[in-house]
Amino acid sequence: MNKARKELVKLLRGIHVVIEVLDARIPMASANPLLASMTKQLPIIKILNKADLAEKQTTQAWLSYFNTQSANICLLNGRDQPLPRESLLKSAYQLCEPRASQSRARQIVIVGIPNVGKSSILNQLTDRKLAKTGNEPAVTRRQQRVQLDENWYLIDTPGLLWPRLEDQGAAFMLACTGTIRNTAVEAEDIAWFIAEMLLKDHRHVLTRRYNIAGSVTQPEQLLRHIAEIRGSLGKGGHPDWHKTSELLLNDYRSGKLGNLSLETPPE
């Protein structure tokens, strides 16, 4: 991460526009504060990625929120609504026009935290498989430069996390979406966190997916119920907490619980 940060600082000296990829389910938690400080002099295109996994109304609210900020354009990307290269270049020209002549070749850098979907967007924009993709963070290990049209070059960079995750709520949201490796945080802790949030704000999806009773109000009760209906019980009929936690997390990450947003824009 430290090496990637130093390389990005050098790279930004020749960049005209920055693309910051955010997770549409957690746009604020997935925004790297280090990137904000390094790119504050440059226009930014924010892409709310994985929009197909987030609540449509909440995503539209985030879109409006980011588009009110100066030198920013916010776009959406998802499996059911892939971002066309033409729309991206149109936004880049719009942001960059006062800064460079039409004839000069310009560079865009795409940045974001690990596992947010940068590589998938790169492959989508170039219509080629240039970057490895996967469900685990830190798949991209080095920078690469590709041409989008006669005037624009796009540079992909490794995912970048900040050194200390002081906001524990944001840290657990990142863990819920798979940004932080499963080996770094216990699955049981992550599942307890997401269970608490779902019971509080999205109880209807739990009722639809797991048919929970009204008496289920605590994370332990929810996980115990999932263990019983999914057959993840150990010796003596006690829940296998690790297996049950992974079941809940996989249901959330894959979208089987439905389109869910864990954050809403500031008032």
N, C-alpha and C positions, 0 to 999 in steps of 0.2 A: 504493500500500500504506500509506503514512504517513497519507494522508487517511482511508482506511478505518479505520485503527487509532484515530485521534482521534475519528471519528464513533461507533465502537463503544464507546469509553470513556464518552461522554456517554449513549449509548443504554442501557447496562447499569444506570444509576441507577433506571430504571423497570421492570426485568425481574425476573420471578419464577423462571423456569426457563431454563436454557441447553441447547440441543441442539447437541452437537458431533458433526459427521459425520466419520468416520474411514474410511480405505480398509481393508477387511477383510484385504487381502493384506499391508499394512504398518501396523498400528494405531499402533505407537510412532513410526515415522518420519513418519507423517502427522498426528501430534498437535502442534499449534503451541504451543511453550512460552510465547509471549506471551499466548495465550488462557488458559492455565492460571493465569498470574499475575493476569490481569484478572478472571477469573471465580471465583476461589478461595472467595469468600463465598457463592456461589450453588449450588443443587443442579443437577446436570448429568445429562442423558440422552445417553449416548454411542450413536450409531448406527454399527454396523459395516456400511458400505455396500459394494456390489459383492461381497456374500458368495458369489454364484454363481461368482465367479472365484477364490475362495480355497479352500483345503483344509478340508473340513467339520470334521474332527477338531481341527485347529489353531484354527479359528474358535470352536468350542465351548470350547476351553481359554481363549481370549481373553475369551469371554463370562463364564466363571466368574471369571477374574482381575479384570475390571472390576467385576463385581457384588459383589465382596467389599469394595470401597472405600466409605467412608461418603459419604452424600448423592449416590450415583451409581446409575443404572439403565442397563444396557446392553441394547440391542435390535439385531436383525438386519434387514437389508434387501437384497434382490437381485431379479433378474428372476423367478426361480422361487419366491421367498418375499417378496413385497412386504409392507412393514410397513403394517398397517391403521391408519387414523386413530384408531380407538377404542382400540387398544393404546397408542398414543402419549399420548393424553389421559388414559388410566387411570394411566400412569406419571407424568405431570405432576401429576395430582391427588395421587398418593401422595407425591410429593416436596414438593409445595407446601402440603399441608393444614395443617401447623403454622404456616405463614407468612401465610395470608390466609383470609378468610371465603369461604364458598361463593358469596355473592351478588356479590362484587366481581369486576369484569373483570380478567383477568390477561394478562400478556404473556410469550410465549416468543420467544427469539431463536435463530435457527439460524446456526451459525458453522462454519467449516472452512477448509482450505487451498484454493487454486484447483483446479478440475477433479476434486474429490472426489465430486461428485454432489449438491450441495445443491439446485440448481435442479430437478433431476429429482425429488428427494424432495418439494420444495414442490409441484410439479405433481401428484404422486401423492397427497399428503395432501389437497389441495383439489379433486382430480378436475377440474382445469382447467389449461390451459396458460398459466400466469401468468409464467413465467420462461423465458428462452432457455436452451437446452441445447446442448452441443457437446463435441467431443473436445479442444478447445484450452482452456487455462486462461484465467481472467479474462474469462469470458463475462458474468457478472453485474457491473454497474458501479455500481449504486446500491441503497439500501435500499428495500424495499416491505413493506407491512403488509396482512395478510389475516385474515379472521375464520374460525376453525375451528369454533366453536360459540358459544352465547350467552355463555359465560364466558371464552373463550380467543381471543387474537389472536396470530398468528405473524408475526414480522418476519424477512425474508430480508436477508442482508448480502453484500457482495462477498467473494470469497475473499481470505484474508489469509495471506501468508508472512512469516516473520521476516526481519530485515535480513541476518543473516550465517548461512550454513549451515556451521557449524564442524565438525559431524560429517559427514565426506565419505561415509561408508558410507550414512548416511541420505539425504544429498543425491542420491547415485546411485540409491537406491531410488525416490525421488521422481521422478527423471528417467525411470526405467524405466516407471513407471506413467503418465507424461505430465503430471505436475503442473508440472514445469519445462519451459518452452517448448523445442522442438527447436532453436530458434535460439540458445539460451543455452549448450547443451552439445553437443559433437560427437556425432553418432549412433554413430560408431565407438567412442568412449570408453564410452558407455552400453552398447553391445552387448558390448564386451569384459567389462565388469563383470557383466552378466547371464549371459553365457556361462560365466564362472568360477563363479558361484553355482549355475547349473544343473548343470554338470559335477560339482560337489562334492555337492550335496544332492538333485538331481532328475534324475539321469542316465537313469532309466527313461523319462521323458517325451521326452528327446532321442532315445532309441533308437526309441521308438514313432513319433515324428513324422518323424525324419530318417534312421532306420536307421543310426546311427553304429556304427563298429566299436570293438572294445575298445581299439584303439591310439589312439583319439582321446581325449586327456586334457587338452589345452591349448586355451584360447580361440581361438588362431589356427588350430589344426587344425579345430576345430568350424566356424568361419566359412568356412574354405576348403572344407570338405565341403559346407556349405549352398550356397555359390556354385556348386559343381560340379553339384549335383543340381537346383538351381533355375535354372540357366542365367544366373547373374549374373556372367559372366566378361567381362573387357575384352580389350584388344589383347594378343596373344601368349598368350592363355589364362590371364592373371592375374586374380584375383578383383577385382571392383568392390567394394571394401570398404564404401563408403557404401551402395550398394544392398543388399548382403548384410546389413549391420547393420540397415537398416530392415526387411528381411524378418524377421529374428529378433525385433526389437522388436514388429512388428505381430502376429506369431504369439503373443507373450506377452500383449500388451495386449488382444487380441481373445479370448483364451481358447482358441485353437487348440492350444496346448500342454497344455491341461487346467487343472484347478483347482490353482493354485499359491500358497502362502503363502511370503513371503520372510522373515517374522519369526515367532518363537514367544514366548510370554509369559515374563517373568523367572521364574526358579526360586522 
